[in-house]
Amino acid sequence: MTTQQTLPDRTVPLLLVPLLAGSVVALVLGVYGGLHTPTGIAVNLAGFSGPLEAKVWVASAALFFGLVQLVSALVMYGKVPGVAPPTWIGPLHRWSGRAAFLLAVPVAVHCLYAVGFQTFSARVFVHSLLGCLFFGAFTVKMLGLRRDGLPNWALPVLGGTVFALLVGLWWTSSLWFFTTIGVRF
């Protein structure tokens, strides 16, 4: 009786550099947020009553574009029965991702600069951790996009991870704000 050994997937090492880079990004953000003395100063956007309101609405817009990313990816890869991918789905997917990221950056800058990495409550600690992990996972996904020969599962897993982290960030900040403080501009 012989046992057949399966050879390791030769494409998995292609993820090592992106995973290392993403880990460094997450770690650096966490260390900076923990060591940086929070200023408490935040930039407000015109049309909002305060910086927290601006932050939760901009984060909500980032989540909206993250949802567009999810749906467009499902359509693009033929995972929605009966829907043929239109020619414009690829550009929609790329531009919605860019919009989500560009909206997430000022929120992160506000969090890191004005508040820092905080641990005074479970919700805030989880939010701080998710923020670092989000930008680390985003780094892995972006670097992975440019790697030829990745396993077929890699980009869906990376994209799903980034989306799940974005939802977690929104849940621990914007949803908390809307349900605790109220919906206001």
Secondary structure as GFF3:
##gff-version 3
##sequence-region A 1 185
A	DSSP	three_ten_helix	12	15	.	.	.	ID=ss1
A	DSSP	alpha_helix	16	35	.	.	.	ID=ss2
A	DSSP	alpha_helix	51	76	.	.	.	ID=ss3
A	DSSP	alpha_helix	89	110	.	.	.	ID=ss4
A	DSSP	pi_helix	111	115	.	.	.	ID=ss5
A	DSSP	alpha_helix	122	145	.	.	.	ID=ss6
A	DSSP	alpha_helix	154	170	.	.	.	ID=ss7
A	DSSP	pi_helix	171	175	.	.	.	ID=ss8
A	DSSP	alpha_helix	176	180	.	.	.	ID=ss9
###
